[in-house]
Amino acid sequence: MAETATESDAKRLREALGARSVVLVGLMGAGKSSIGRRLAHRLGLPFVDADTEIERAADLTIPEIFERHGEAYFRSGEVRVVSRILDSGPQVLATGGGAYVNPETRARIREKGIAVWLKAEFDVLMKRVRRRNDRPLLRADNPEAVLRRLMDERYPIYAEADLTVLSREASHEEIVEDVLAALSAHVSASGQGDAVGCTT
């Protein structure tokens, strides 16, 4: 069966990526896991969720790690796990909200992948994170204030990512198309692949 235009575009983009991973960064609620799974499917690459890998390595959930050992312990394990995952690329990797803040992790991502910041506005994030109660950093009397503080602290760092894609109130498929288009433009502009038009 002949490839469709979209399949052919995705194949060329995957080839242009070579051994590099696509690494999604951003705050909790930005859609890194849900977008990442769909993006990986489109590119024909494995999807890896760093938080899931951390839980598997620790044999504890992330809330349990925070409760038993504290955030510093979690962060040090996160650095090791993300570094190990990056060595096994190419793949689409969804990182935890704080992973990219670590300078060592940022350097490893620059070395082994292309970082894509899924940037979302406060109201969008708050609406999404309220659906779940497993966010350790938001288990506070005023989660809105915590989220605003995290945005203030982390957004300037996320802005160092190779690409920024707005995670908005749209379908997952629309956001995936935006990421594919941004990746295509990036690899083309950097001379790392032919122009790839990822259209629907």
DANOR-V798997 format. One line per field, one symbol per residue. burial: I if it has 16 or more other ideal C-beta (glycine too) atoms within 10 Angstrom, else O. A space follows every 50 residues. Layout:
BEGIN
burial = ???
END
This chain:
BEGIN
burial = OOOOOOOOIIOIIIOIIOOIIIIIIIIIIIIIOOIIIIIIOIIOIOIIII IOIIIOOIOIOIOOIIOOOOOOOIOOIIOOIIIOIIOOIIIIIIIIIIII IIOOIIOIIOOIIIIIIIIIOOOIIIOIIOOOOOIIIIOOOOOOOOIOOI IOOIOOIIOOIIIIIOIOOOOOOOIIIIIIIIIIOIIIOOOOIOOIOIOO
END
